[in-house]
Amino acid sequence: MGEHKRGCGMNAKTPCDKTIDMFGGAAPLAVSTDPVTGNITEYHSIEDFTTGCIDERNLKVKPESYIYSKLPDYNCEECTVLPYVNPEQLSEIVGYAIKGIAKKYDTDQTPHKEIDSKKISFSIGKAGLIASNTNNKYMSYVLGTDNIDLFVKLAKAGEAVVLHKDIDAAYQIINNGMPETIFKMLVGEKPPANNADLFIQADEDLKNLSPNLIKKFFFDKKQQIIKSIESNLIAQPQVEEMPADRKAEKLDNWQAPISLRNDTLIQSKPYPIDELPEVVRNAILATAEYVQAPVAMAAQCVLASISFLAQGKVNAPKETNREGMPASLFFLTEGGSGGRKSSCQKLVELPIREHERQQYDEYKKSLEDWNARSKTIESKEFAQWALDNPRPTDPTSIFSDITIETLTKFYIKGIVKNASLSSDEAGQFFDGHTMKGDTAKSALGAFTKLFDDGYCQRNRASSDDNGMAYDVRLTFNLLGQRAVLAGALNDPTLRGQGFLPRFILTAPESIAGQRTHTIEFRQKLKNSHNDPRLTKFWNRCRDILKDELPVLLNESGEVPYFPVMQLSSEAELLELEFYNECEILQGSGKQFEFMQPFASRANELARRLGAVLAYFENKSEIDSEIMQAACAVIRHSLSEWFRYSDIEVADESDSEKLIKYLLTKCKKDKTNRLQRTVAMKGAPLQIRKAKEFDPCLNELIEFNYVRLVTINRSTYIELNPALLK
């Protein structure tokens, strides 16, 4: 009798029905009995079944899967698999439809001989909608189709795709079931009755494309569709008129209006930690919990520590340079007095500080030995002895307060190669001697050169410290109060010369008043250094600190070698999409029109952060998940810089004037919508032309004040019901 196994996953998401089996437990979802060994494997959840039996990438059943209950001694290997998802939650797989040819073998012969085969069709788990890859949180678009062959091809290529026999119904499924941030498209052989502007014709060329070219094909189609929609001045998919008895039901689909530009300074979007890798994310959450600091502040400290560790080990990819560019990053975080800035730094940087202290203790001992030996050397021999026995140098590489002149001297003399300027008093930096007066311009140039090229030079008359330093690195992690930072962040010199646009910024709201303690929390706090969320992070930091940087030999001796963390093909498409997104938003009337130095540098920062995260995760390249996380963080930073914009904003923006007009007009006419052409004719005088009216309307749509609806082929502006209460 073979061994009996139960496939009971600890984190199964979709358990099977609670039928009781002969052992007194829940009946298995599926059972596979190996005909050679007699081993029995039970699967009690869809997650276990997927892991054990399904090749998700190729939509095939894995080898040695005897899972058809009616033919338990037939191998279902290579049968086609169609995933079922929950209609209410498209990211949740609830079952599989399995079709193909199952085979029976004579296992007494070697190799096994096929003795029978049968055509099979059965399901495992629950029925639902047929969809694939809709549980990938990094997708930027989703497809709907009515062609099963096309569905299988696209699913195997890794595309997020939903199948329905009616392509119009497929659109309704993806439109209602996927977040608004994910772009929706349709693909098939016959155009849909509705949403034809989102349809892509499936011709022979598409059917013959390789998986990688399929991704590029749909990425390009997405960009074309977006441009086409924008050219028609429609900022979002139109919705059809609905019966009166369904209007109340649809009101809940509106999101609350977001304050317009004049109020954005006092609002901050959440830091996108859910996008970050698990070890990094958990370290952030643990730090925020124990320190009782804003999550965004903890996130910046964690990422800055990783930047310091990674910048001396790898380079980030650069399109115009095979050797890449430094992976160094500059971080800037706003936090009020008592905001726990220093506590965040201390907890996150624990292993780095320990390493620094150990090195410093060794340095002090070496220095004592050197001093003692130097006293025994004859004065006439001292110069040669000192050349042969250099004086030990201070190994400190994390500084809280250092001038650019001193730092440059350390780089040139080889005392420091990999440095971090980490301070919870950003005011000391911005208001210090280096950043004031005549020295500021020179200092800014030196800092940007370090950031861009890992290079610095010093040329002073009658100075022994002149020279150049290559392959040096610098990370900034500055934290400060709003009263100190506000002036600096709006300084036209700091912004215009490109210094501030190199910083990743966050300015979270204070949580003062919410940091009460309980007895349980105090007890947990005592054991915080044993929290696995922190110890995993710290242990990875310690591993990196032990690694030696590879070197190459050339005519001048040993020089550092920085491997370049390259982008995977999928990550490259994401980075390209992010670049285009930031470029478009710099256009006239767009969000970043007056922030071009920041938006134009965004994709470089995303590449650098991607390289840092990929290295920390011990990956060989920047994959799509890492790139998605990096882009999310830089998007957050851009939105924070936008809040600090130095644009002169009038007391009331044109968008605010437009929504006031629309509200007044709708209330007067006792309606919730106006025809678009009528609204433009009656709008405030300065925005009655399309080139002024449309950007304001788009902003109102984006901030949930209005939406466009189509009634009898005419476009109407419909107001958010919350505004009419």
N, C-alpha and C positions, 0 to 999 in steps of 0.2 A: 504494500500500500504506500502510495507516495505521500510526501510531506504536505500538510494542509496549511496554507497561508491565508491571512486576511489582509487585504489592501486597505487599511483604515488610515487615511491621511489625517494628520493632526490639524491641518488648516483647511480642510475641505470646505468649499463655499456653498456647494449645492448638494446636500445629502439626498440619498434616494428615499423613496416612500418607506414608511416605517412598518413594513411587513415583517413578521417575526419568523425567523428560520428555525431549523431543528436545534440550534445551539442556544436558542433563547434570545438572540440578538436581532438586529435589523437585517432583513434579507438583503443579499448583495445586489448591486446594480448589474453586475456581469461577473461571470466565472470563466476562467481559462484553465483547462487541464492539459498539461504537457503529455502527449501520448508516449513519449520515450521514458521519462522519469516518473510519470504519474503525479507530479507536483501540481497542486491546485492553488490558483491565485484568485482571491476574491477582491472585487472592487466595490467599495461602499460609497463612493462619491464620484461625481463627474470629474473633479480635479484629479483624483487617483487614476481613474480610467483613462483620462487624457494623457497623463504622464506615462502610464504603462503601455497603452495600446495605440495611441494616435500620433502619427507624424504630421503635426499641425502645419508645417511649412509646405509639405507636398500634398496635403489632404488625402493621405493614404493610411491604411491600417499597418501597424508595425509588424515585422516578422514574428512568427510563432505566436499568433494570437488566435486562439480557439474559442471565440467569444459568441458564436451564434448558438443559442440554447437549443434550437431544433436540430442542429448538426454539430454536436460538441466535439466530434473528432475530425472536423474539417477546418483547415487553416484558412483564415480570412485575410491573410497577408496580401497587400497591394490592392485591396478593395478600395473603391472611392468613398471618401467621407465628406458629408455635408454637415457643417455645424448648425445646431439649433440655438437661438438666443432668446432670452426673455423679451417678449414684446414691450414690456414696461421698462426694461433696462437692457439696452442693446449691448452693453459691455459684459453681460452675464451669460456664459454658455450653460445651457440646461440639458443638452442632449445632442445626439448625432444620428443622422440617417446614413446607413451603410449599404452600399450596393456594389455588385461585382460578381466575380467567380470565386467560390470557395473550393479548395482542393483537399482531397484525402490521399494520404501516402501510406505505403507499406513500410512501416518503420523497422521491420526485421531485416530489410536489405540496406546495404551501405554502398553508394549513397541511396537515400530514400527514393522509392519509385512512386510516381503519381499513379493511383489506381482508379480515381474517380474525381469528377468535378461537377458542381451544381451552381446554377445561377441563383443568387440570393439577394434579398432586399429586406432589411429589418432596421429597427431603431433601438437605441440605448438611451435611457433617461427620459426626459419629457420632450414633447413636441413643442415647436415654437416657430419663430421666423428663421429662415435660412440666411445666415450672415457669417462673414469671416473678418477677423482682425479688427472688429469694432471695439475690442477691449484694449486696443493700443492707445494709451493716453497721449502719445506723441504725434498722432496723425494731424495733418493740417487740412485734410479734405476727406470726404467720404463719397462713395459712388453708389448709385442705385441702378439696377439692371433687371431686365426681364428674360435674359438669355442665360440658360444654365451653363452652356459650354463657355461662354464669356466669363461668367461668374467664377468657374473653376480656374480659368487661366489667370484672372486678375487676383484671385485669392492666393494662388501659388506664388504670384509675384510680390505678395506682401501687402496688396492694396486693401484698404477697408472698404468692403462692398456688401450690399444687401440685395437679396434676390426676391423678386415677387413677379408673378405671372402678368400683372398689370403694372407697367412702368410708372404710370401716374400714382398708383398706390405706393410704389417703391419710394417715390419722392416724398409723399406724405409721411411715410415711416421714418426716413432719415431726417426730415425737417422737424418732426415732432420729437424724435428720440435722441437726437444728437445736440450738443451745446451749440449756441449761436456762433461761437468763435470758430467752429469747424465749417469749412466751405462745403456746399452740397452740389454735386453734379450728377447727371444721368448719362448712361451710355448704353447703346443698343443698336439694333438694325432699323427699327421703326420709330420715328419721332413721337414724343408724347403729345397728348391733347393740350396739356398746360405746361408752363415752364420750359418752353422750347428754347429760350435763351440759355438754359443750363444744360442742353442736350449735346452729346458728342456722338457723331456717327461712327459705328463700329464697322470699318471697312476691312479689306483683306490685309492692308498694311499693318493695322493695329493687331490683328489676330496673329501676325507672324513676328511681332516684336519680341525681343528677349526680355526677361524680368527687369533688368536695369534700365533698358530703353523704355519699358512701360512706365516706370516711375517718372522719367524725364518727359515722356509724352503727356502725361496728365498734369505734371507741374506746369508745362508750357501752356496747355489748354486752360488751366485755371487762370493763369495770368491774362490770356487772351479774353476770357469771359469777363474777368473783372474790369479790364479796360473797356470792353464793349458796354458793360452796365454803366460804368462811370460816364461814358460818352453820351449816354441817354439820360444822364442826370438822375439816375435812380440809385439811391444809396443802399437799398436792401430789397430782398425779394418782395414783390407785391403780393397782397393778400386779396382774395376775392370777397365780394359782398356776401354777407351771411344772413340767414333768417333772423328775425327779431328775437325769437325764443332762444337763440344761441349766443346773443351778444353779451349777456350777463356772464355766461359761462366763460367767454374769452377774455373778460376783463382781468382775470388773474394772470394772464400771460404777460401783462405789462410789468416791467421792472420799475422801481422807484426812480424818479428823476434825479439826476446827479447835478450838483451845483455847477453853474457855468463858470467861465474862466476867472471872473473876478473873485470867486471863492475858493479856487483850487489850492491856494497857498496853505489853507488850514486843513486840507484833507490829504491822506496818504493811503495808497493802495497796499494791500497785504504783500509781504515779501514772499516770492514764489517758492517756498521751501519744499512744497510737495513735488516739484519738478526735480529736485536735487537727489543724488544717489543716497541710498539708505543709510550708510554709515555716517555720511556728512549730515544728512537730515536729522538723524537721531541725536548726534552730538549737539546740533543747534537747539533742538527741543529740550535736551537735558540741561544745557547751559542756561537757557532762558528760564527753565523751571527752578533750578537751584539758586540762581542769582536773582531771580524775580526781575528780569529785565525784558524789554520788548524783544520779540523773536527776531526782528530785523537787525537789531544791534548785535545779538548773539550770532546771527548769520554772517554779518560782515567780519566779525572777529574770527570765526571759523575759516572763512574763505581767505582772509588775509594770512592766517597761519599756514594754510595750504600753499598759498602763493609763495611765501617765503621759503618753504621746503622744496617746492617744485622748480622755482626759477633757476636754481643752481644746478638742476639735473637735466632739464629738457628745454627745447625751444618750441614756440608755437608756429604753426604753418603760415607762410606768407606767399602770396601768388607770385610775386616778382623776385623771390630769393629762395633758392633751393635750401639754403642753410637756415631758413626761417627767421624768426625774430624772437627777442626775449619774451619769456612767458610771465614777466613781472606784471604786477597789477597795483594800482593805487586805489585805496578805499577811504571813503570819508563818511562819517556817521554823525548825525546830529542827535544830541541827547541833553536833557536839562540837568541842572545841578542835582546831584543825588540820584542820577539815572542809572547808576551801577555800571558805568562805562569801564572803570578800572577793574571791577570784580569780574566782568566778562572776559577781559583780556587775560587776567591772571589764571582763571580756570581753564580757558582754552589753550593757552600757551604753556601749560604746566610742563610737558615733556621737553619743550624747546628751552625753557628757562633752566630746567634740570641739567640739560646737556651743556648749556652755556656755563653754568656754575661749575660743573665737573671740569670743563676745559680751562676755566679760569683758575681753579685750584691747581691744576697741573702746570699752568703757566707760571703761577706764583712760585711754585717749588723749583721749576726750571730756571726762573729768574734769580732766585736765591743761590742756586748752584752756580750759575753763570757769574754772578757778582763775586762769589767766593773765589772762583777760579781766576777771574780777571785780576784779582789783587795779588796773585802769585806770579803774574807775568811781568817781565822786565819792561820798562817803559819803551825801550827802543824796539822791542819785539811785539808790542801791544797792537800796533796797527795791522800787522800781518795776521796776528792771532785772531783779532776781531773779524777780519775778513773770512778766515777759515772757520770761525765759531761765531756766527751771527748772534746778536743779542735776541733772546726770545721776544716775540711780539704779543701784545694783548689780543686774545682771540675774540673779544666781544664783537658781536655782529648785529645785535638788536639795540637800537639807540632810542631814547625818549626825547632827547634834545641835542641836536648836533647841527653845526652850520655846514653849508655846502662846501665852504673852503676846507674845513677839517676833513669832511667825508672824502672830498676829492684827493686830498693829501694821502689819506689812508689807502684809497684805491691805487694811487700811483706807486706808493711804496710797497704795495702787495700785502699790507697789514689786513685788509678786508677785500674779499671778492664778492661775497653774497651778504647783503645787508638789509635790515628792516628798520624803518623809522616808525616806531609804534608808540603813540602817545594818546593819553586820554585828556590832554589839554591842548587841543588844536590851536587855541589862542596863542600859545607860546610860539607856535610855528608861524602863523599868519601875521602876528603882530611883532615878531622878533626882528632883529637887525637884518637878517638875510632877506626878508621879504619886504623891506621898507626902503624908501629913498633910492639912491643911485645903484645900490647893489641888487635891487629886485630884478631888473631886466636880465642881468648876468646870471643870477641864480635860477631864474625861470628857464633860460636857455640851457643851463647845465642839467637841470632836472629832466627836461624833456629829451635831451640827448641821451641821458642814462636810460630813460624809459624806452626810447625808440631803438637805440643801437647797442646799449650796454657799453657805452664808451664815454670817457671823460678826459679832459686835458687841463693843464695848468701852465700858464706862462706869465710869470711875474718877474719883474726886474730884480736882480740880485737875490734870488731865492734858490735854495737847494732842493726845493720841493717841486720844481717844474718837471713836466713830463706828460706822458699819456698812459692811459690804462684801457685795455680792451677786455671784452668778455666779463664785465662786472655787472652785478645785478642789484636792484633796489626795489623793495616793496614798501608802500606807504600804508599805514593803518592809523588814521587820525580820527579822533572822536572829540566833539566839542559842543558847547551850548549854542542855542540859536542866537542869543544876543551877540556872541562872538563871531559866529559863522556868517550871519546874514549879510553883513557888510562885505566880507571877503568873497562870498559866493556870487555877489552881484558886481564885483569889481571888474570893470571893463578890461583892465590890463590882464588880470588873471584868466578871464574868459577868452579874450581875443587872441592872446598869444598861445592858446592851446594847452595851457597847463591844467586848468580845471576840467576841460573836456576829456582828459585822460583818467579822471576819477570815476569810480563807481559809487554813487551817492544813495543814501537812504536817510529819511528823516521821520522816524516813527513817532506817533503820539506817546506822550508819557503815560505810564501805568501807575503813577503815584496815587495812593489812596486805595489801590486794589491789592496791596502786597501784605495782607494780614497773614499771621502765622497760626498754625494749629499745633497741638502736641505731636500729632502724627507727622506733620511736615518737619518739625524740629528733629524728630528721631530719624527721619529719612535723610535730612540734611547731613547728619553725622556720618552717614554711610555713602555720601555722594561719590567719593573717590572709588567706590567699588561698583558703581552703576555700570553695567555692561555697555550702555550706550556711549559712555565716556571712555571706558577702558579700551573698547575696540578702536575708537578714534585715536586715542593716545598711543596705542601699540603700533598702529600704522605710522604715526608720526615718528616713533622711535626707530622703526625699521628704516624709514627714509633717512633719518639722521646718521644711521650706520653706513649707508651706501656711499661709496667713493665715486666722485665724478670721473668718468672715463677721460683719458688724455690721448692726444696724438703727438707724434714726434715730427718736428720740422727743423729748419735750419737754426731757429732760435731756441730749440729745446722743446720741452713739453708744453703743450698748450691745451686748454680745456676742449672737450668735444661734447657738443650739445646735440643729442639725437632730436630730430624733429617729429613731434606727434602729428601725424598726418590725419586728414579727414577721410572717413569712409565715404563711399559713393552716396549713401543715403544722407549722411551728415553734410556732404557738400551741397546737396540740393536744398537742405534746410537752411544752410548758411547763405546760399544764393537768394532764397526767398526772403530771408531776414534783411539782407542787403537791399533788395528791391523795395521792401516795405519801408525801410528807413529813408531810402532815396525819395520815394513818392511823397512821404510825409514832410519833406523839405520844400515841396512846391508852394507856389503862391496860394495863400489862403489856407494852407494845411497847418497841422498842429506844430510842426517843427520849423516853420518858415524862418523864424528868427533865432533858431537854435542850431544852425547848420554845422558849426564846429563840433557840437555834441553828437548830433545824429549821423554825421558823416564818419565819425570814428567808431560808431557802435559795433559794426561787424568785426573790426579789428579786436575790440575788447572781448567780443564773444569768442573769437578764435583763441585768444590768450586764456580766457577762463576755461574754455573747453579743453585746452592742453593741460592746464593745471588740474582740473577735475579728473581727466583721463589718467594722468600720471598717478594721482593719489589713489585712484581705483585700481591701479596696477594693470591697466589696459594697454594694448599695443597700438591703439589708434583712437581717435575721437569718433565714437559711434553716434548714431542718431539720437539716442537717449541723452547722452552727455551734451550734444550740441543743442538739443531742445532746452535743456536746463540752463545752459549758458545764455542762450538768447532770451529766455524768460527773465533772468536776473538783469541783463542789460536793458530790457524793456522797462523793468521796474525802475532802474536808475534814470532812464530818460524821462519817465513820468515825474520822478522826483526833481530832476533839473528843471522840468517845465514849470513846476510849482515855484521855483526860485527865479523864474525868468525875469530879466531886467527890462522887459518890454513895458513901455508906457501905456497903461491900460486906462481908458476913460472910465468915468464913474459908472457908466452903463454901456456895455458892449452892444454892437449891432444885433447879435443873437438875442440878447435880453430884450432889446427893443422889439424885435420881430415876435417873440413869444408873447410879449405884452399885447401887441396888436392882435395876434391870433386869438388870444383869450378874450379880449374885449369884444372883438367881432363875433366870436362864437356865442358868447353869453347874450349879446344883443339879439342875434338871430335865433337863439334857443336851439343850437345845434352843437354837435361835437366835431364837425369837420367843415372844411372850406375847399372849394375847387382850387387847385394849385395856381392856375392862371389868374383867378380872381384875387387870391391872396397876394400875388406878386404885384398886381396893379394897385392894391390898396395899402401895401406895406409902407413903412417910413421912407421918405423921399430918397435917402442916400442908398437904399438897397432895392430899388425897383427894377434894376437891370439884372439879367440872369447871372452875370459874373460876380455881382455882389450878393444877390439873393441866395444863390445855390450854396455857397460855403456856409452861410448862416443856417440855412435849412438843414444841411448835412450835420452841422454841429448839434442842432436840436434833436435830430434823429439819433445821433450817436449817444447823446446824454439822456435819452428816454423821455423826451418831452412830446414828440410827435412821431408818427409813422405815415408812410404812403399807402393808400389803398386804391384799388381800381374798381370803379363802378360804371358800368355801361361804357367801357373803354375810355373813361375820363379819369385823370389822376386827381385824388383828393388828399389833403393834409388832415390827418385825424389826430386829435389831441388825446394825451394820456388822461384817462378818467380822473386820476388823482388831482389833476389841476382844476377840474371843474367842480370839485366838492366844496 
